[in-house]
Amino acid sequence: MFYYQLSQDHNRTDLIWNHRTREELREGLESEMRAFNIDKELGVTQALEVSWNYLEFEIKYESLAEELKIGDNYVRLLLEQSKPRFALF
């Protein structure tokens, strides 16, 4: 179910997940893996143990940079969700 949901688009007040955010995650993970493998190879040549500091790993989602977020909610989606579905005038 996790991988299925990961492959789907989500456009909720607390989650924006689409082709672009998936691509940004993939690029970030690949970059991190490349850097880790380089460090690991250097560690082997210098007889050092190398480990991944996952606590400092972070993905910057540039596609979401313009989205205003308050707490865990994207304001644009909150406003779109609260728009009336019909006009009274």
C-alpha positions as CSV (number, residue, x, y, z in Angstrom):
1,M,0.0,0.0,0.0
2,F,2.9,2.4,0.8
3,Y,4.4,2.0,-2.7
4,Y,1.0,2.3,-4.3
5,Q,0.3,5.6,-2.5
6,L,3.8,6.8,-3.3
7,S,3.1,6.4,-7.0
8,Q,-0.3,8.3,-6.8
9,D,-0.8,12.1,-6.9
10,H,-2.2,13.7,-3.7
11,N,-3.5,17.2,-3.5
12,R,-4.6,17.6,0.1
13,T,-4.3,20.5,2.6
14,D,-1.6,18.6,4.4
15,L,0.1,16.8,1.4
16,I,1.1,17.8,-2.1
17,W,2.6,14.9,-3.9
18,N,2.9,14.7,-7.6
19,H,5.2,13.9,-10.5
20,R,7.5,16.8,-9.6
21,T,7.8,16.1,-5.9
22,R,8.5,12.4,-6.7
23,E,11.2,13.5,-9.1
24,E,12.7,15.8,-6.5
25,L,12.8,12.9,-4.0
26,R,14.4,10.6,-6.6
27,E,17.1,13.2,-7.5
28,G,17.8,13.9,-3.8
29,L,18.2,10.3,-2.9
30,E,20.4,9.6,-5.9
31,S,22.6,12.6,-5.0
32,E,22.9,11.4,-1.4
33,M,23.8,7.9,-2.5
34,R,26.5,9.2,-4.8
35,A,28.0,11.3,-2.1
36,F,27.8,8.4,0.4
37,N,29.5,6.0,-2.0
38,I,32.3,8.5,-2.7
39,D,32.8,8.9,1.1
40,K,32.7,5.2,1.5
41,E,35.4,4.6,-1.1
42,L,37.6,7.3,0.5
43,G,37.1,5.6,3.9
44,V,38.2,2.3,2.5
45,T,41.4,3.7,1.1
46,Q,42.1,5.4,4.5
47,A,40.9,2.5,6.6
48,L,38.0,4.5,8.1
49,E,34.5,3.5,8.9
50,V,31.9,5.5,7.1
51,S,28.2,5.7,8.0
52,W,25.3,7.7,6.7
53,N,24.1,10.6,8.9
54,Y,20.4,10.2,8.1
55,L,19.4,12.8,10.8
56,E,20.9,15.6,8.6
57,F,19.4,14.3,5.3
58,E,16.8,16.6,4.0
59,I,15.0,17.0,0.6
60,K,14.3,20.6,-0.5
61,Y,11.2,20.5,-2.6
62,E,11.7,23.5,-4.8
63,S,8.3,22.9,-6.5
64,L,6.6,23.6,-3.1
65,A,8.7,26.7,-2.3
66,E,6.0,29.1,-3.5
67,E,3.3,27.3,-1.4
68,L,2.4,29.2,1.8
69,K,2.2,26.7,4.6
70,I,0.9,27.3,8.1
71,G,1.6,24.5,10.5
72,D,1.0,21.3,8.5
73,N,-1.5,22.9,6.0
74,Y,-1.0,24.5,2.6
75,V,-3.1,27.7,2.7
76,R,-4.0,27.7,-1.0
77,L,-5.6,24.2,-0.7
78,L,-7.4,25.2,2.5
79,L,-8.9,28.3,0.7
80,E,-9.8,26.2,-2.4
81,Q,-11.5,23.7,-0.2
82,S,-13.6,26.3,1.6
83,K,-14.8,28.0,-1.6
84,P,-18.6,27.8,-2.1
85,R,-19.5,25.3,-4.9
86,F,-22.3,27.6,-6.3
87,A,-22.9,31.3,-6.5
88,L,-25.9,32.9,-4.8
89,F,-25.9,36.0,-7.0
